[in-house]
Amino acid sequence: MERLLITDIGLLVVDNHGKDRLQGAEMKRLEVLHDAWLLVEDGRFADFGESEPPRTVLGGFAAEVSAHGGAVLPSFCDSHTHLVYADSREGEFVDKIQGLSYEEIARRGGGILNSAARLHAMSEDDLYSASMFRIDEIIRKGTGAVEIKSGYGLNTADELKMLRVIRRIKETAPLPVVSTFLGAHAVPGGYKKELYVEQVIHEMLPAVAAEGLADYVDVFCDRGFFTPDETRRILEAGMKYGLRGKIHGQELAPSGGVEVAVGCGALSVDHLESMTDDDIRLLQGTDVMPTCLPGTSFFLNMPFAPARKMIDSGLGVAIASDYNPGSTPSGDMKFAVSLACIKMRLLPAEALNTATLNSAYAMGLSHDYGSIARGKVANFFITEHIPSIDYIPYAYTQPIIREVFLRGNRQDVIP
């Protein structure tokens, strides 16, 4: 049995409640031990406590690591990314500064269509290498589980290329990777939308399922993209292949995405910048996790999703990075936590829970990830010495993560 003992922990964030998600007032719950220790056995959390470890813990461990008074927290879980892409889009960044909207850029062939054209020209090996660089980046920033979507292919061959790259990442990266098929991300140039929807349902989905390339299916249900009826048809087709739905919804307008998510039993509905009070009522009492993407609102200068109102209404909330080349070229979950506090008025404890346990739930992973609980996979990080957990979102640009562990194994962290 491989054993690892972390000692001299100033602040240790643990989970003694055993829930797979937190909702409403529970979101404020963050149990912090002081002057603590943490035991890992065979890559899973085995025990923890305050003061000195008991003799039963001290006997027979293979390695001891001092936290030097730093904090130990569960790794971030990032449940919404598009980090498999071909190239950056800083030209569109300048367009946005000059006043062009997301939709205007898309109509000019930019946005998703721009990424699709660049991805088409890139080899699978080069795409994999570029994506693994980003995987290393997010690991160094504290992420210990990630969802990656396709959606820059927009034809069967290129969607399969993306999903095969994601499969290679799953097989080689040290963190768990969830794969989501997002063929209905946009309509490629020259296509009638109704014909493209048919292609997604009758050609792409069967091909994806035949190779076992996806864990979930997603649709961009929003103004100018896919209607609620089209979204419902695609999600219902995915269910036939065992693929549960996830939805991009209510980003650009109140578009019916929440209603479809609830009706189809989707795992999450993401974005929600244009969410209504009726949407909040629809989500109450369901298993759907509303997921906010504060980095998108920050980068695009859009309204932020009403996370405060959702929590006050009894809902659970997750946050994710939305790491992608056009609207959020950042996978920094610590910064997303800071934005959740500063711009969405969440308390630090609430924001940390959105980025760990609840975001793990939004990937179907919270039974094993998202908190430091006995029996869960030992993905965690050690910080520099900090005065309190509240300091993490407060110090919004400070690189406080000193060491990262995945399955109890120390990862190389490059400053």
N, C-alpha and C positions, 0 to 999 in steps of 0.2 A: 504494500500500500504506500503510495506517494503522499507525503504530508508536508504542508507548508504552514508555518506559524508567522503571522504578522503581529509584531509587538509595538509598544510605545505609540499607540494610536491616540492622537489627541481627541478626535471626534469620529465616531463610527456610526453610520446611518444604517439601521437594521429594520427588518420586517418581521414582526411577531404576530401580525394579524391574519396572514395566510389567505388573503383575498386575491382574486385574479385581476381585479381593477378597483379603483377608488372612485366614489361619486359624491357630489355635493359637499357637505361639511366634512366628510372623510378625507377630502383632498388636502386639508390642513394637517393631516396626521403625518408626522415625520419623527420617528423615534431615534434619538441620538444618545449613544453611550459615550461616556467620557473616560479618558485614561484606560483605553480598551485594548483587547486582543481579538484576533480572528484566526480560526483554524480552517484550513482547506485540506480535504482528503480526496485523492483521485479526481481532482478537477472540480469538486463541488464543495460548497460551504458545509462544514461539519459542525462548527460550534463557534460561539463568541461570548464575550463577557467583559466586565469591568475589572479593574485592578489586575492582580497577578493571575495567570492561567493556573488552573488546578494541576496537580501532579499527573493526573491521567492524561492531560493534554501535553504536558512537558515531556513525557516519556515517548521516545521513538519517532520524533518528527525528523524529516530528512533535511529541511532547510528552515532557517529563520531569517526574516526580513524585518528591519526596524522601519517604522513609518516616520521616525524622527519627530514625533509630535504633530505630524500632518493629519489631515482628515482622510478617511476611507469611505468611498461611496460606490454604489452599484454603477456599472457602466451605463452610459446613455443608450437608449434604444431609438433608432431613427426609422420611423415607419413609413416614410414617403420620400423617396429620392428618384432621380433620373440620372444617376452618376455614370451610366454607360453612354457616353456620347463622343462624337468625333472631334469637335473643336470648340473653341470659345466664340462668343458673339459680342465682343466689345463694341463693334460698329453699331449694333442696335442699342447698346448702352448710351452712346452718344445721341442716337435718334431720340431716345426717351428724354434725355436732358433738353433736347431742342423742342420737345413738346408733342411728339408723336405718341399715340396711345398704343396699347397692346394690340388692339384690333386693327388699327391702321397699319402697324408693322406687319401683321399677319397678311393683310390684303395685298401688301407689296411683295409677298413671297418670303418674308422674314419669319421670325419665330420658329414654331415647330417645323414648318416646311423647310426652312434654312438648315436646321439640324438634320432633317431627313436627307437632304441632298448631300450634305457632307458625309453623313454616315454611309450612304450608298457607295461613295467613292473610297471608303477606307476598308482595309482588309480586316478579317476577323482577328488575326494575331495582333495587329497594331491597335485595334479597338480594345482588346483584352489588356495589352500592356498599359495603355493610357488609363484604363479604368482601375487597374491594380495600383497605379500611382495614387489615385484618389482614395482607394480603400486604405492604403497606408496612411494617408493624410487624416482620414476621419478616425482611424484607430488611435493615432497620436493625440487627437483632440478628445478622446474619451469615449468614443462610440464602440459599443460591444455587441450590437445586433443591428442589421440594416435590411430594409426592403429596397429592391431595385426594380423599376418598371421598364418595360420596353416602350414603344411609342414613337421612336424616331425612325422607324423603318417604313411604315405606311404602305408596305406591300408584303406579300407573304414571304418572299425570300429574305428581305432585310429584317422583318420582324423576327424570323427564325434565327437570323444571324445574331441579333441582339440577345435573344433568349439563350442561345448557345454560349455566348460570352458570359452571361450571368451564371449559367450552369458551371462554366469553368471557374468562375470566381468562387462559387459555392464549394467546389471541390478543392480549391487551393488556399483560400483565405482562412485565417485563424478564427474568424467570427462567424456566427450563423447568418446566412443570407436567405431572404425570402424573395421569390421571383413572381412578378405580376405582369400578365399580358395586357398591354394597353394599346392594342391595334386601333381602337377608336379614340385616338388622341386628337386627330384632325382629319380633314378630308384632303387627300393629295390632289395636286393640281390636275385639271382635266377630267376629274371624276364627278359624276352626279352622286350626291350623297346617298340616295337610296340604293344605288348599285354598290357603293362602297360598303354600306352596312351589310348587304347580302354577302359580299366577299368576306367580311370579318366573320360572319356567322357560319357560312357554308364552306369556306376554304381555309381561312386562317385558324380558327378554333380547332377544327379537326386535325390540322397539321401540328399545331402546338400540343394538343392532347396526345397524338400518336407518339411523340418523342418525350412526353412527360416533362415539358419544359417550364411549366408554370404552376404556381401554388394558388394564384388568384387571378381574376379577370377584372379589369377596370375600364371605365368609360368617362370621357370628359363631357358631362351633362351640363351644358351652359349655353348662354346666348351666343349664337354664331357657330356653335359646334354641334352637339347631338341633343336631340329632344328627349324628354322623359320617355316617350313611347319607344324611340330607337334604343335608348339606354336599357329599358326594361327587356326588350327583345334580346339584346346582346347578353345581358346578365342571365336571363332564363336559358339561353343557349349554352352559356358557360356552365350552368348548374348541371346540365346533362352530362358533362365531362368531369363532374366533381369539383369544379372551380367556383368557390364562393366569390361574391362580388365585393368590390371596393369602388368608390365613386369619387371623381373630381366634381364638386358641385358648389353652386352658389358663390362662385368667385367673382364673376362679372355682373351677375344679376340674380334675382330670385328666380331660379330656373327649374324648380321641381325636383332637384337632385335628392334632397332629403326625403321627400315622399317616396321616391323610387327606392332609395336605400332601405327605408323601413319596410316597404312592401315586398322587397326581394330578399330581406334578411341579410343585407350586406354587413360585412365586418366593420367597415368604417366609411364615413363620408368626410371628405377632406376639402380644405380651403375655407369655405363658409364666411368669406369676407362680406357677402351680401345676405347673410342669414337673417330670417325674420323671426318674430315672436311665435308665429304659427309653426315654424320649423322646430323651434325649441320644444313646443308642446308635443309635436309629432315624435320626437326622440325620447321623451320621458317614458320610462318603463320598458324600453327596448334593449337589445343587446348591441346596437350599433354604437360605435365609438366616434363621436365628433372629433375631428383632428384639425387643429389650426396650424398654419404655416406662417409664423410671424416674420420670418426672413423675407418671404415674398412681398408682404405688405411694406416692409422697410425698403426693399430694393426698388419696388415699382411705385412707391409713394401712394399706396392704396390704403383704404380703411383696413383696420385690423379686425379680425373675427371677434365676436362678442363673447370671449371666453369667460369673463367675469359674470356676465348675465347667465351663461349656461350653468356655471357652477352654483350660483345662487339659486338657480331653478332646480337643483338637485341632480344635474347631469355630471358624469365624468367627462373629462377632456384630456386629449393627448395633444402634444405638439411634435412636429417633425421639421426637418430642415428644408425639404423640397429641393435639395441640391440638384441644380441643372444649369446649363450654359446661358439661358436667356433671362429667366426671372429671379433666380437665386443662385448665383455661382459661389455658394458657400455650404459646406457641410458641418459647420461649427455649431454643435448643439449647445455648448455653454453660452454662446451668444444668443441662440434662440431662447434659452431660459431667461437671460437678461431682458430680452425684448418682451417676453411674456409678462415679466414683472413691470417693466417701465411703460410699455405701451398697452398691455391688456389688463393691467392692474391686478395681477395675481400676486399673492404672497409668495415669498421664496419657497416655502414648503410645498405649496400648490404647484408652482412652476416645476420644481424638481420631480414631483410625482407625475406631472404630465409627460416629462421627458424620459421617464424610466419605466415604472410599472404600467402606466396606462398606454404608453407608446408600444410596449411589448405586447399588451393585449391587442392593440390595433394590428399586430402582425400574427396573432394567434400563438404567441410565444411566452405569455406571462406565467405559464406553469413552470418554466425553467429559467426565465430571464427577467430582468427589470427590478430586482431587489436582492438584498443580502438576507437570505432566509435559509435555514437549514435544509439541505437537500438540493437547492438550486445550483445551477452552473456558476462557477466562481469567476465571473467577469466583473472586474472592479478596477478602480484607479486610486492612487494615493496622491494627495495634493501636497504642496508646500504647507508650512505652518500657517493656518488661518485662524482668526479670532472666533468665527462662528460660521455656521452653514449659510447664514444670510449673506456672508461676504462673497459667496460664489457668484450670484447674479449682480451684486453691487459692483464688484471689480470687473466690469464687463469686457475689458480688453486684456486683462492681465493673464498671462499664461501660467496658471497655477498648478497644472497637472505635472507631477514629477515622475510617476511610474504607472504603467498600465499592465494589467494582468488579464489574460484570457484563458479560461479553463485552468486557472491557477498558474499559468506560465507567464513569466515576465516578457513583455514585448519591448523591442528596441524603440526608444522614444528619442526623436531628433528635435532639439530645441528649435 
